Amino acid sequence: MGIFGFFNKEKKESLEKGLEKTNQNFFSKISKAIAGKSKVDEEILDELEEILITSDVGVETTLKIIERIEARVKKDKYLNAQELNKILKEEIVALITETQQNDPTQFELPAHTKPYVIMVVGVNGVGKTTTIGKLASQFHQIGKKVVLGAGDTFRAAAVAQLKVWGERAGVPVIEKGMNTDPAAVAFEAVKTGIDTQADVVIIDTAGRLQTKTHLMNELSKIKRVIQKAMPDAPHEVLLVLDGSTGQNAVVQAREFTKVTEITALAVTKLDGTAKGGVVIGISDEFKIPVKYIGVGEKIEDLQIFHREAFVASLLESKS
Amino acid sequence: MFKTLSNRLDKAMKTLKGQGRITDVNIAATMKEIRKALMEADVNYKVAKEITDKIKDEAIGRKVMIDVKPGELLVKIVHEQLMQLMGGTTAEMNLRSDPAVILMTGLQGSGKTTFSAKLANYLKKQGRQVLLVACDVYRPAAIEQLKVNGQAIGVEVYSEPENKNPIAIAQNSIKWAKENNKKIIIIDTAGRLAVDEAMMTEIAQIKTAIQPSEILFVVDAMTGQDAVNTAKSFNDRVNFDGVVLTKLDGDTRGGAALSIRNVVEKPIKFISTGEKVNEPNSFDIFNPDSIARRILNMGDVLKLVEIAQDAFDQQEMEKLNKKLRKNEFDFNDFYSQIQQIKKMGNLKDIISMIPGMGKMLKEVEIDDFSLTPIEAIIQSMTPKERNNPILIDGSRKKRIANGSGTSVQQVNNLIKQFQEMRKMIKKMNDSKGKRFLPNINPFR
């Protein structure tokens, strides 16, 4: 694990624990399939296909990865399961690397933007409010001044939920109650952020399915109104995806990108048996980096995404 | 991205045409396409494999008619198989005990709280005395959420904000229900992961303590490959009676439904769309045909018909029918049609239920607002003009355009469309409609 030296050991363990299920199957299956073989045959490709598909990587991306493996094996050859495993890992990492230049190693904010405005969007039930609560706590813990905006004025009790998180983290929550104009809440939150010299303003929005055009357009409006308070905001539009969602996540990424420029992804609920493989394809197709992953209930379980650790945890065997 | 299965199959089956019969050899490529299509709809890898094997057995030996596209024939076979796999008929809930207790369970964010309220509303409308119970003591404001929903539908919510023990709350609620003459108790619980041992033990304990007559497993229809693992784990622990599919809106393919059904062999009982608990079309009894069509991207005509029946006023319809037959369709009828369509709900959702439209719509912006200029134009006409559109000349058009805030060109377009419609209606009347009934039976 030398190359992950900078990666907090505890966090790495928790991610691995979450993704444990795959690891066990994967290595033994691949080992069995390639025992005594010197080239990638139908059987190995079938195994690969099954592993990738059952991790929600999706048909198109799976085919893409398999093509890359075939091409790579043609020139590099491999000797055993370990090596094939390594090649596979490298190829998947490469797919993500093409979008993600460098991973941050910890929670940080750009030095010259104050306040840094993050708008959080996504479909219903993916964990937007929870992610915001955890983000707020993490920023607060490293000494940043945080303001939250309760822009989900639609779902029953969503404002109350964010306020509980605000109390837990010890950060102010700007709210106008339920059924109020979310754009007005966002404006007020950004303005409060400016007036109180906050480092970061995080704005919650109501969950919306990408098929509801009027709700999707509302996001553009919230963004425009935010810009009245701070012209270059929002600096980050974070799309939250549920790690257990299948190929519909691709559609979500596409539709949300249409109405607001998504700049980063957060993938939640990776502590279950779901693998979140769909983000590989999303990251590749839309060139949006994954920034955070959620691997548990605790505040520290919201982590910075690290592509190599993610892929390693997805594929590596337990030793 | 998602090609329709029928398109794919037509391509894969070009070789099959003219061969007369489906055989082991000529079907291999096609089966691969079917499997891919199922997996793209999030049907589990293994389940997709099993299903395609079954379909292959079913298809081999069938004759390929010359006048039927072989792709369509296979899609029909696939559709039949999927329906069968999903249980054919609808399954009822067991509500015989007094009070009958329904326990909800599922992952975080699957939509348990919203669905609990929708179910309560459904049962209340049948005249039952329903009680909602808030047992999610973990998620901030979950109790609050259920209370707000309960208020919206006029169903009482039992909660104990200070009590952190969901087992005790559930037991107390039953006592309370008996004292207050409630006949059906719906217990909303916290979301939990199947791998969370402590939480899974808790739900098993709740079950033992209250002996529910019905346990419903709530699952997000967008769930991917993991749906089978989760469903299996929950089923192993609580042996649930039925499945609820939520968030089945618009472009959700719902392959998870098929996987779950196949792995745990429990019926899917309800489907749910949208967040509003008292919207008429947000809750429905599960219909295997309708989901099979979604998975295959075939559109959902059945659902469309149901919604239309719900929304359309029967008397209005008869009136309209008479007018259509007499060829007296005018702008008043057109306007009332638009109002009826608007009652059916989100326009894009509705249109995407028409077979083949789902994909086309991906590129098109359709929302309820696109009807607004049409309504405005019609509203700017005088009653005389609406009854007798021929009256509308150049200067009247200008007045209508000004009045409705549109352009003369838009008014022209609408009138043109209207005339086209009339022509169509006339043709249909002339041929007594028979010519327009497409024959869709490929086995005739």
Interface residues (C-beta under 8 A of the other chain):
Chain A: K21 E50 I53 T54 S55 D56 G58 V59 E60 V123 N124 G125 V126 G127 G133 F154 R155 A156 A157 A158 A160 Q161 K163 V164 W165 M178 G207 L209 Q210 T211 K212 T213 H214 N217 D242 S244 T245 G246 Q247 N248 A249 V250 V251 K269 D271 G272 T273 A274 K275 V278
Chain B: M1 K36 M39 E40 A41 D42 N44 Y45 K46 L107 Q108 G109 S110 G111 R139 P140 A141 A142 E144 Q145 L146 K147 V148 N149 A152 L193 A194 V195 D220 M222 T223 G224 Q225 D226 A227 N229 T230 S233 K247 D249 G250 D251 T252 R253 G255 A256 E275 N346 K348 D349 S352 E365 I366 D367 D368 F369
